[in-house]
């Protein structure tokens, strides 16, 4: 199936025949659906903190940070903003074909965009480029200024380099907002703020230039030192494409076609980082300063919960890793099993504890020796995407999982009914820890479920193909982590999916 050149190309990417062959086998057999048991709700897998608990958790986190717990913020930022401007590109194409402006403005989203042009944080940049009030220009001229290289080039830039929020004349990009956020809840004992952005290769230079332009200003404003790094999705995480008949898809020159493996590929980037606590949040989920306090409070509260949980887990790890099973009494096993089931929400297979002491020992040891994540969950308000569920794992145990709709058999009426019961949504608001009680890092690739990939239909050069995504970063790639779900306020979730989202009150000045 593969020539010597194919093998050489794989090796150059950091891949190999075995990995690619496994991917092709995945296309042939497909990925199994995840068996969800029921939705996670308040009191049934989702924790709702009261005011006193929030204060206590924040205070505990602050104390740990002062003691030297190392903090890092991880921001996936490689996505292009082109989808944000889909409607604008369509309007531009219509106008170039001679469609009258009034007809373009008959669409409500276009009417809304142009009538509120002054409210965008990039309005002054448009004005400077045009040399006059942009509202004096034709619709096509405005769209060209926003989208093309002759203007702001927003149609081709990543979201991180777009101006999101107005602060008088010094308006901020979402990249800057993450830098500000980092100073507010991810400041290390030595005053450094470590933030890692994953970016696409073609935009890293732009990010680095932007950082150079704003770094000193924010360091002075928040009395911090920024330690900001960048990485790109690794070629070794790309997946092979196949024809509809599951044969390797080849380019016109005969070479194999590989495609990016989706956001699950970023697990490799995350695995390269070193910190005691890692905050994960998407690049487009930011708010202006006057709305930041609640975000900061809940970030610290989630981190405090994680650190408190970690201390207790470390105690079990230490005992299980330094004692033989026969030296531990039944009281310890009962306590550890109860903690695993009722605090970490990991139910044993068939809801029965292992009958043999040695068997239970190894089961507990494997479940306690895992990375930890605390995931914020917001009330479901119709947003597309994953949600919190109880699901059955490959070893027969049941645990909390972030589940995407693509992982569920929607043709099964019972499974579909469980989705309708869901009350909360995953906003990608995670606080993670991936070291054991000795301070040794886990290899995160060992805690991913390879059976949770995704297959989709695509095309290239007019030819149909099938593409494969790796297990998603916050669902399948973290499937075998110890997990807590905590309700967070909806105000902490303000993604920007279309340019008009920037006109929502959450993204406008106070």
DAZILIN-V185768 format. One record per helix or strand of 3 or more residues. SS is the DSSP state (hx for helix, st for strand). FROM is the first residue (numbers start at 0). LEN is the number of residues. If there is no record, write none. Layout:
# DAZILIN-V185768
SS | FROM | LEN
SS | FROM | LEN
This chain:
# DAZILIN-V185768
hx | 3 | 10
hx | 16 | 13
st | 35 | 4
st | 43 | 4
hx | 50 | 17
st | 70 | 6
hx | 81 | 15
hx | 100 | 4
hx | 107 | 8
hx | 116 | 3
hx | 122 | 8
hx | 133 | 3
hx | 138 | 9
hx | 158 | 3
st | 162 | 3
hx | 173 | 12
st | 191 | 7
hx | 200 | 22
st | 224 | 7
hx | 234 | 3
hx | 262 | 9
st | 276 | 5
hx | 288 | 34
hx | 324 | 3
hx | 329 | 13
hx | 348 | 3
hx | 356 | 12
st | 371 | 8
st | 386 | 6
st | 397 | 6
hx | 404 | 3
hx | 412 | 8
st | 423 | 10
hx | 443 | 4
hx | 449 | 3
st | 453 | 7
st | 462 | 7
hx | 475 | 3
st | 481 | 6
hx | 489 | 3
hx | 498 | 5
hx | 504 | 3
